[in-house]
Each structure stands twice: as C-alpha cells, then as structure tokens.
Amino acid sequence: MRDGDDSARVTVATGDEIGRLSAAFNDMSQERQRLAEQRKAMVSDVAHELRTPVSNIRGWLEAVEDGIAEPDDALNSSLLEEALQLQHIIDDLQDLAAADAGTLRVHPEAVRLGDILEQVAAAHRARAASAGVALTVTPGDLGLQADPVRLRQAVGNLVSNAIRHTPPGGSVSLRGYADDDRIVIDITDTGTGIAPDDLPHVFDRFWRAEKSRNRQTGGSGLGLAIVRQLAESHGGTATVASAGRDQGSTFSLRLGGGV
C-alpha cells in the first residue's frame, strides 16, 4: 500500500484480535481503492464537462475569425448559452468543493415552506410548459428554519431534473408536509423512472443512468450530488424511490422540524 498498491489484501484466518485487525485492514484497503478509482473518474468527468462548452466557444470564434461565420445575434446567443453552461458547471464544482472542505455555509432563518415551493414552481413553469409537462404544487402551510437561497437551489435542482426526465403529457408535482418531527418535500414525476440497480448511485457525482452524456437528458451529473450536500448541510437527508423504468420517481428532502 505504501507503494500505491491499493489492491493489497490479507487472509483472515481467525476470529480473534488478529483476525478482526485483518478484516479491518481489508476494509480500509477496499475503501482506499474505491476512493482512488472515484478520484480518477472524477478528473476524467470534469475534463469532459468543461471541454464541451469550451470547444464549442473556441470553434465558433475561430470560424468568425476565419470569415466562415458571421457574428450575428444567433451566434451571440449560442456563445452566451455555452458560456452560461460553463459557468453553471464551475459553480456546481465550487459548491461541492466547499462541501468537501466543510466550508459550505448555510444561513438559516424562519421561512414558509409554501413560499419556497411556489417560488421554485414559478421559476420552472415556463420550462415545464415548453416540455409539455404539467407542474403542480401542494405547498403545505408549514414553517421551518432553513437557508431560503440554498433550499430553493436544492428543490430547483430536483424539479429541473424531474422535468428533464418526464416526457410530454406527463406531470411533476411538489408537495410539502410534516412527518413526525421532520419537514418533508416530495418531488414526484411520471417520467422515465430509475432501475433498482441504479438507485444507490443516483446522488453520486457525475453519475448518469444514461451513459451517452447527452446534456439534454442527463445534465452535468452534479445537480443531485449538490442536492444531497445541501440537505445534509440543513441536518437532513435526500432520498429517492422508484418502482423501476418508466414508473416515475419520487425524490424526498427530509429537513428539520417546523417552527
């Protein structure tokens, strides 16, 4: 392991202290190997995500410089869209880096859950209508201590994801309610659903059920990882449930008690 071989394992032959030490060593070695593979995959994924918008911007600017393309309004809009996508990826990476470093700060205050959900729905209603998806809200008259900006970010990521994976004619619903001493926010869609084998990986960074990396259907692969971090920064959890492919999904945020 000192030489970088994280595949090292020892034989567990007894049930005494040495055996338990050997088992703990194997667990540590396996976790080190998993983290090393995860780091390598993340570097590759970051490079891929940044390369696409940068390559598009560079290609169009070179085309303008060579006189192949005209710098008209359509081209300016296209370049702006790519730049915004690039900024979005960088912002997501900064949020995750801050979470890893323990510096992702939230500023809780008394908020009304209904106001948060209505604001998120209003921000996504035009996009839902364009996609042919019905967007509904059952806000619940509840109060809680939360950072309103970060909470809108978390719910907004989930709503955006739900709309992206719901075909025309489907629906996405937001519901807020109290469950014992917790405030729960459910985002339920009638979309493509999630296979049982994929459920444990949904909140992993850069993970996509569709391996094609199609940004129209897969996003950057960071939004759900950020949702989990934001939920945990509020002392809560983020979970997902789905009966399988084409069965829709429900993402849930469980946060602190109401006020």
Salt bridges, closest charged atoms under 4 A:
ASP6 OD1 - ARG32 NH2 2.96
GLU17 OE2 - ARG20 NH2 3.99
GLU31 OE2 - ARG34 NH2 2.68
ASP45 OD1 - ARG213 NH2 2.46
GLU49 OE2 - ARG208 NH2 2.63
GLU49 OE2 - ARG213 NH1 3.76
GLU49 OE1 - ARG215 NH2 2.95
GLU62 OE2 - ARG58 NE 2.85
ASP92 OD2 - HIS88 NE2 3.27
ASP95 OD1 - ARG150 NH1 3.49
ASP100 OD1 - ARG205 NH2 2.64
ASP141 OD1 - ARG112 NH2 2.83
ASP179 OD2 - ARG254 NH2 2.89
ASP198 OD2 - ARG245 NH2 3.58
ASP204 OD2 - HIS201 ND1 3.37
